[in-house]
Amino acid sequence: MKRAWLALAAATLQVAAKGCGAPAASRSPSHAASALTPGPAATPAEGEDFAADARLLYRIAACSGHEPLPPGLDPAILDAHCEWLQRKMSAYRSVYVREAEPFLAALRPHGMPTTVVYPFGGGDLLSALTTYPDATEITTISLEHGGDPRRLRSLDNAELARGLGRLRACMNQLLTLDDSASDALMRVERGGIPGQLAFFLVGLAVHGYEPVSLRYFRLQPDGSLHYLSKEEIAASDSRRAQRLNRVWTAPDFSEAFSNLELTFRAVAPEGAQAPLRIHRHIAANLSDPFLAPDGPLLRHLERKGRVAALVKAASYLLWSQPFGNIRNYLIANADFTISDTTGIPPRYAAGAGLVQETYGSFEGTFIPASRKESLAFQQLWRSQPKRALPFRFGYGDVHKHAHLLVTRRVAGAPAPVARYVSPPSPTPRVR
């Protein structure tokens, strides 16, 4: 009975976790890319590289770059898509980024880690780049799979128009409210346009980056990465990616395209090259029955050492016991976290010697969640000076008030040892 309850809780709680022309002139990043040291070493020259497919998707879905278009594509389809997307991206830059970037820059401490972990971050490389513009490695983790980039070249005009229309409908919330709905993210896991990857490429385009390489990988038992070869991908084409909880929509592409590594860099003048950066997306259920203490995902995360973290619009999952392992990972390994109130609850932060600072207003959750944790967050906000927040960050509160939370480790304070639990194994996943 306990096993069934845990599996059902994971499925129910995580369903709402994240929520779905001519090439554009690229925007130069607001930070000085040349001042950054190269992050993790560039992707090894192993595994099949889908760089050309990434560039084509960047051109068509993100309306950026100069990759040649497939013959026979109706320009009117791309013009209609790009007219809409360019307007949305421009508004995001001028309204949201203009306010958020300097505000967030003032919060980030000097010398913080440039490796970022974003749990429940389906499709949302955009927010990670806005929040941590100096990040050299970003890892997003969610129930969504990366997607197969190969199908785009074979779509006819009717299929392309339908796919781009679905992408626009699902991307609208991300570019207007800065978070994505779970049902939207599920819808773009099927069809000829790989939705998660398209979302990531739009995030690059907004911030003035371009894709350099695209590889897919699986996690080894020790947490290291195995990049998939052309032969391994071909051998897995008949095996569909699995849905990662009971209520999620199953993708319609191969399991090989679940975890991706997108290497990118700032668009630079001709003849110049900015440092390479890495974004990895891992498709995983982060509830305790699936996130084993000795499993490959936690081992992979712990190999990163000290990190910065981002949590937003995560359905208050970190408030609940079925998500204790990912919460304890963040408590032990994240030196600095920016979140809304779906981040680490005050009682866990205080018990680990973490300091929390509040911005905006919080007077309760707008969706059902733990009353105990909600009251603790309300008390935290009442106990601190009123600090203005000029933009929305993740969820609003019950009155739609914007709020933001900084959770940081005191300089010199030792990090606690992560205390993971080993719950019963999950029931077999259903395709």
C-alpha positions as CSV (number, residue, x, y, z in Angstrom):
1,M,0.0,0.0,0.0
2,K,2.8,2.4,0.9
3,R,4.5,1.8,-2.5
4,A,1.2,2.5,-4.3
5,W,0.6,5.7,-2.3
6,L,4.1,7.0,-3.1
7,A,3.8,6.3,-6.8
8,L,0.3,7.9,-6.9
9,A,1.6,10.9,-5.0
10,A,4.5,11.4,-7.3
11,A,2.2,11.2,-10.3
12,T,-0.4,13.6,-8.9
13,L,2.0,16.2,-7.5
14,Q,4.4,16.3,-10.4
15,V,1.7,16.6,-13.1
16,A,1.6,20.4,-12.6
17,A,5.3,20.9,-12.1
18,K,6.2,23.0,-15.1
19,G,4.2,24.6,-17.2
20,C,3.5,25.1,-22.6
21,G,10.5,35.0,-42.4
22,A,14.0,35.9,-42.5
23,P,16.4,34.9,-39.8
24,A,16.4,37.3,-36.9
25,A,19.3,39.5,-36.0
26,S,20.8,38.1,-32.9
27,R,20.8,40.1,-29.7
28,S,24.2,40.5,-28.0
29,P,24.2,39.2,-24.4
30,S,24.1,42.0,-21.8
31,H,27.1,40.4,-20.0
32,A,30.6,40.4,-21.3
33,A,31.0,36.9,-22.7
34,S,34.7,37.4,-23.3
35,A,35.3,37.9,-19.6
36,L,34.0,34.4,-18.8
37,T,36.5,31.6,-18.5
38,P,35.4,28.5,-20.5
39,G,33.2,26.4,-18.4
40,P,33.3,22.6,-18.4
41,A,35.5,21.3,-21.2
42,A,33.8,21.3,-24.6
43,T,31.7,18.2,-25.4
44,P,34.0,15.3,-26.2
45,A,34.2,14.4,-29.9
46,E,32.2,11.2,-29.3
47,G,28.6,10.3,-30.0
48,E,26.5,11.4,-33.0
49,D,26.4,15.2,-33.4
50,F,23.1,16.6,-34.6
51,A,24.5,20.2,-35.0
52,A,23.0,20.7,-38.4
53,D,19.6,19.6,-37.2
54,A,19.9,22.0,-34.2
55,R,20.8,24.9,-36.5
56,L,17.8,24.2,-38.7
57,L,15.4,24.0,-35.8
58,Y,17.1,27.2,-34.5
59,R,16.3,28.9,-37.9
60,I,12.7,27.6,-38.2
61,A,11.4,27.3,-34.6
62,A,13.5,30.1,-33.0
63,C,13.7,32.4,-36.2
64,S,17.4,32.8,-35.8
65,G,20.6,31.9,-37.5
66,H,21.4,31.3,-41.2
67,E,20.9,27.6,-41.8
68,P,19.6,26.9,-45.3
69,L,15.9,26.0,-45.4
70,P,14.7,22.7,-46.9
71,P,13.6,22.9,-50.5
72,G,9.9,23.3,-51.0
73,L,9.2,25.1,-47.7
74,D,6.5,27.7,-48.1
75,P,8.0,31.0,-46.9
76,A,4.6,32.3,-45.8
77,I,4.5,29.6,-43.0
78,L,7.8,30.8,-41.6
79,D,6.9,34.4,-42.0
80,A,3.7,34.0,-40.0
81,H,5.5,32.1,-37.2
82,C,8.5,34.5,-37.0
83,E,6.3,37.6,-37.0
84,W,4.6,36.3,-33.9
85,L,7.7,35.0,-32.2
86,Q,9.9,38.0,-32.9
87,R,7.2,40.2,-31.3
88,K,7.1,38.0,-28.2
89,M,10.9,37.7,-27.9
90,S,11.3,41.4,-28.3
91,A,8.7,42.1,-25.6
92,Y,10.3,39.6,-23.3
93,R,13.7,41.3,-23.7
94,S,12.4,44.9,-23.3
95,V,9.9,44.3,-20.5
96,Y,11.1,41.3,-18.5
97,V,14.9,41.0,-19.1
98,R,15.4,44.8,-18.8
99,E,13.9,44.7,-15.3
100,A,15.0,41.3,-14.1
101,E,18.7,41.1,-15.2
102,P,20.0,44.1,-13.2
103,F,17.8,43.2,-10.2
104,L,19.1,39.6,-10.2
105,A,22.7,40.6,-10.8
106,A,22.6,42.6,-7.5
107,L,21.5,39.5,-5.6
108,R,24.2,37.1,-6.9
109,P,27.3,37.0,-4.7
110,H,30.8,37.3,-6.1
111,G,32.5,34.0,-6.7
112,M,29.4,31.9,-6.8
113,P,29.4,28.6,-8.7
114,T,28.9,28.9,-12.4
115,T,27.4,25.4,-12.6
116,V,23.6,25.6,-12.3
117,V,21.0,22.9,-11.5
118,Y,17.4,23.6,-12.3
119,P,15.1,20.8,-11.1
120,F,11.5,20.7,-12.5
121,G,12.9,23.0,-15.2
122,G,11.1,21.5,-18.2
123,G,11.6,23.6,-21.4
124,D,12.9,26.6,-19.4
125,L,16.5,27.3,-20.4
126,L,15.2,30.8,-20.9
127,S,14.8,31.5,-17.2
128,A,18.1,29.9,-16.3
129,L,19.9,32.2,-18.7
130,T,18.0,35.3,-17.4
131,T,18.7,34.3,-13.8
132,Y,22.3,33.1,-14.2
133,P,23.8,34.8,-17.3
134,D,27.4,33.9,-16.3
135,A,26.6,30.1,-16.0
136,T,29.0,27.9,-17.9
137,E,27.0,24.7,-17.3
138,I,23.2,24.4,-16.8
139,T,21.4,21.2,-16.1
140,T,17.6,21.1,-16.3
141,I,15.7,18.1,-15.1
142,S,12.0,17.3,-15.6
143,L,9.5,14.7,-16.8
144,E,9.8,15.9,-20.4
145,H,12.2,14.3,-22.9
146,G,14.5,16.3,-25.2
147,G,13.0,15.2,-28.5
148,D,14.1,13.9,-31.9
149,P,15.6,16.6,-34.1
150,R,15.6,14.6,-37.3
151,R,12.0,14.8,-38.3
152,L,11.9,18.5,-39.1
153,R,13.5,18.1,-42.6
154,S,10.8,15.6,-43.7
155,L,7.7,17.6,-42.8
156,D,5.5,18.8,-45.5
157,N,4.1,22.3,-45.4
158,A,0.8,21.3,-43.7
159,E,2.6,19.4,-41.0
160,L,5.1,22.2,-40.5
161,A,2.3,24.8,-40.1
162,R,0.5,22.6,-37.6
163,G,3.6,21.9,-35.6
164,L,4.7,25.6,-35.5
165,G,1.1,26.6,-34.5
166,R,1.2,24.1,-31.6
167,L,4.6,25.3,-30.6
168,R,3.4,29.0,-30.5
169,A,0.4,28.0,-28.4
170,C,2.5,26.1,-25.9
171,M,5.3,28.7,-25.8
172,N,3.1,31.7,-25.2
173,Q,3.0,31.4,-21.4
174,L,6.8,31.1,-21.1
175,L,7.3,34.3,-23.1
176,T,4.6,36.2,-21.3
177,L,4.4,34.9,-17.7
178,D,8.0,33.4,-17.5
179,D,6.9,29.8,-16.7
180,S,5.4,26.9,-18.7
181,A,2.3,24.8,-18.0
182,S,2.6,21.1,-17.8
183,D,-0.1,20.4,-20.3
184,A,1.6,22.6,-22.8
185,L,4.9,20.8,-22.3
186,M,3.2,17.4,-22.8
187,R,1.6,18.5,-26.1
188,V,4.9,19.3,-27.7
189,E,6.4,15.9,-26.9
190,R,4.6,14.5,-30.0
191,G,4.8,15.5,-33.6
192,G,7.5,16.6,-36.0
193,I,8.9,19.5,-34.0
194,P,10.8,18.5,-30.9
195,G,9.1,20.8,-28.4
196,Q,11.6,20.8,-25.5
197,L,14.6,21.3,-27.8
198,A,12.6,24.1,-29.6
199,F,12.0,25.8,-26.2
200,F,15.7,25.6,-25.4
201,L,16.7,27.1,-28.7
202,V,14.2,30.0,-28.3
203,G,15.9,30.6,-24.9
204,L,19.2,30.9,-26.7
205,A,17.9,33.2,-29.3
206,V,16.4,35.6,-26.7
207,H,19.7,35.9,-25.0
208,G,21.9,36.2,-28.1
209,Y,23.4,32.7,-28.2
210,E,23.6,30.1,-31.0
211,P,23.8,26.3,-30.9
212,V,27.2,24.7,-31.7
213,S,26.6,21.0,-31.2
214,L,23.8,18.7,-30.1
215,R,24.4,15.2,-28.7
216,Y,22.3,12.7,-26.7
217,F,23.4,10.6,-23.8
218,R,22.5,8.2,-21.1
219,L,23.7,8.2,-17.5
220,Q,26.1,5.5,-16.5
221,P,25.7,3.8,-13.0
222,D,28.5,6.0,-11.6
223,G,26.8,9.2,-12.9
224,S,29.1,9.7,-15.9
225,L,27.8,10.4,-19.4
226,H,27.8,7.9,-22.3
227,Y,27.2,9.8,-25.6
228,L,25.1,7.8,-28.0
229,S,26.6,6.8,-31.3
230,K,24.8,6.8,-34.6
231,E,24.6,3.0,-34.4
232,E,23.2,3.0,-30.9
233,I,20.5,5.6,-31.9
234,A,19.5,3.5,-34.9
235,A,19.3,0.4,-32.8
236,S,16.9,2.1,-30.3
237,D,14.6,3.6,-33.0
238,S,11.9,1.0,-32.3
239,R,11.9,1.6,-28.6
240,R,9.7,4.6,-27.6
241,A,10.6,6.9,-24.8
242,Q,8.6,6.1,-21.7
243,R,6.3,8.4,-19.9
244,L,7.8,9.1,-16.5
245,N,4.7,9.0,-14.3
246,R,1.2,7.6,-14.7
247,V,-0.6,10.6,-16.0
248,W,2.0,12.0,-18.4
249,T,1.6,11.7,-22.2
250,A,4.0,9.2,-23.7
251,P,6.3,10.7,-26.3
252,D,6.2,9.4,-29.9
253,F,9.9,9.3,-30.5
254,S,12.8,6.9,-29.6
255,E,14.1,6.6,-26.0
256,A,17.5,7.6,-27.4
257,F,16.3,11.3,-27.5
258,S,15.5,11.6,-23.8
259,N,18.6,13.3,-22.5
260,L,20.4,15.9,-24.5
261,E,23.5,18.0,-24.4
262,L,23.4,21.4,-26.2
263,T,26.7,23.2,-26.5
264,F,26.2,26.9,-27.3
265,R,28.0,30.2,-27.3
266,A,27.3,33.9,-27.7
267,V,26.9,35.2,-31.2
268,A,30.1,37.1,-31.9
269,P,31.3,39.3,-34.8
270,E,32.7,37.3,-37.8
271,G,36.1,35.9,-37.0
272,A,35.6,36.0,-33.2
273,Q,34.5,33.1,-31.0
274,A,33.0,33.3,-27.6
275,P,33.6,30.6,-25.0
276,L,31.5,27.4,-25.2
277,R,28.8,26.7,-22.6
278,I,26.9,23.6,-22.0
279,H,23.2,22.9,-21.3
280,R,22.1,19.4,-20.4
281,H,18.5,18.3,-20.1
282,I,17.8,15.1,-18.2
283,A,14.4,13.4,-18.4
284,A,13.6,12.0,-15.0
285,N,11.0,11.6,-12.3
286,L,12.4,13.4,-9.2
287,S,10.2,11.8,-6.6
288,D,11.9,9.6,-4.1
289,P,10.8,6.2,-5.4
290,F,12.6,7.0,-8.7
291,L,15.6,9.1,-7.4
292,A,17.6,6.4,-5.6
293,P,20.5,7.5,-3.4
294,D,22.9,5.2,-5.2
295,G,21.3,5.8,-8.6
296,P,22.9,7.4,-11.7
297,L,21.1,10.8,-11.5
298,L,22.1,11.6,-7.9
299,R,25.6,10.4,-8.6
300,H,25.7,12.6,-11.7
301,L,24.5,15.7,-9.7
302,E,27.0,15.1,-6.9
303,R,29.9,14.9,-9.4
304,K,29.3,18.5,-10.1
305,G,30.4,19.7,-6.7
306,R,29.2,23.0,-5.5
307,V,26.4,24.5,-7.6
308,A,23.9,27.4,-7.9
309,A,20.3,26.4,-8.2
310,L,17.0,27.7,-9.6
311,V,13.5,26.5,-8.6
312,K,10.4,28.2,-9.9
313,A,6.8,27.2,-10.7
314,A,7.5,23.7,-9.3
315,S,4.0,23.0,-7.9
316,Y,5.4,23.1,-4.3
317,L,6.9,19.6,-4.8
318,L,9.8,20.4,-2.5
319,W,7.3,20.9,0.3
320,S,6.3,17.2,0.3
321,Q,8.1,14.1,1.5
322,P,7.9,12.2,-1.8
323,F,10.5,14.7,-3.0
324,G,12.9,14.6,-0.1
325,N,15.9,13.4,-2.0
326,I,16.1,16.2,-4.5
327,R,15.4,18.7,-1.7
328,N,18.2,17.2,0.4
329,Y,20.5,17.3,-2.6
330,L,19.9,21.0,-3.0
331,I,20.3,21.7,0.7
332,A,23.7,19.9,0.8
333,N,25.1,21.1,-2.6
334,A,23.6,24.4,-3.6
335,D,25.5,27.4,-2.2
336,F,23.1,29.9,-3.7
337,T,19.5,29.4,-4.8
338,I,17.0,31.8,-6.4
339,S,13.4,30.6,-6.2
340,D,9.8,31.4,-5.7
341,T,8.1,29.8,-2.7
342,T,8.2,26.4,-4.5
343,G,11.9,26.4,-3.3
344,I,13.2,25.0,0.0
345,P,10.8,25.5,2.9
346,P,12.1,27.6,5.9
347,R,12.2,24.7,8.4
348,Y,14.6,22.7,6.2
349,A,16.7,25.7,5.4
350,A,17.1,26.8,9.0
351,G,18.0,23.3,10.0
352,A,20.8,23.2,7.5
353,G,22.2,26.6,8.4
354,L,21.0,28.3,5.3
355,V,19.9,32.0,5.3
356,Q,16.8,33.1,3.4
357,E,15.9,36.6,2.2
358,T,12.5,37.6,0.9
359,Y,11.4,39.9,-1.9
360,G,7.9,41.0,-3.0
361,S,4.9,39.7,-1.1
362,F,3.6,36.2,-0.1
363,E,0.3,35.6,1.6
364,G,-0.5,32.0,0.6
365,T,-0.5,29.7,-2.3
366,F,-2.8,30.0,-5.3
367,I,-3.1,26.2,-5.7
368,P,-3.6,23.7,-2.8
369,A,-0.4,23.0,-0.9
370,S,0.7,22.2,2.6
371,R,-0.9,24.7,5.1
372,K,2.0,24.2,7.5
373,E,4.6,25.2,5.0
374,S,2.5,28.0,3.6
375,L,2.2,29.5,7.1
376,A,5.9,29.2,7.6
377,F,6.6,31.1,4.4
378,Q,4.1,33.8,5.4
379,Q,5.8,34.2,8.7
380,L,9.2,34.4,7.0
381,W,7.9,37.2,4.8
382,R,6.4,39.0,7.8
383,S,9.7,38.7,9.8
384,Q,11.8,40.6,7.2
385,P,11.9,44.1,5.9
386,K,9.7,44.7,2.8
387,R,11.8,44.4,-0.3
388,A,10.3,45.4,-3.6
389,L,10.2,43.0,-6.5
390,P,9.5,44.8,-9.9
391,F,8.8,41.7,-12.0
392,R,7.1,38.3,-11.7
393,F,9.3,35.4,-10.9
394,G,7.6,32.0,-11.2
395,Y,4.3,31.8,-9.3
396,G,2.3,34.6,-7.9
397,D,0.8,34.2,-4.5
398,V,-2.9,33.8,-3.7
399,H,-3.4,37.5,-4.6
400,K,-1.1,37.3,-7.7
401,H,1.6,39.2,-5.8
402,A,5.1,38.6,-7.2
403,H,7.6,37.1,-4.8
404,L,11.2,35.8,-4.9
405,L,13.3,34.0,-2.3
406,V,17.1,33.9,-2.0
407,T,18.5,30.9,-0.1
408,R,22.2,31.0,0.5
409,R,24.9,29.4,2.6
410,V,26.8,31.6,4.9
411,A,30.3,32.1,3.7
412,G,32.6,29.6,5.4
413,A,29.8,27.5,6.8
414,P,30.2,23.8,6.2
415,A,27.7,22.2,3.9
416,P,25.6,19.4,5.6
417,V,25.9,15.8,4.5
418,A,22.9,14.9,2.3
419,R,20.6,12.6,4.0
420,Y,18.8,10.5,1.4
421,V,16.1,8.0,1.9
422,S,15.7,4.6,0.1
423,P,11.9,4.3,-0.4
424,P,10.3,1.2,-2.0
425,S,11.1,0.8,-5.6
426,P,8.5,2.3,-8.0
427,T,6.0,0.3,-9.8
428,P,7.1,-0.5,-13.4
429,R,6.8,2.4,-15.7
430,V,4.0,2.3,-18.3
431,R,4.6,3.2,-21.9
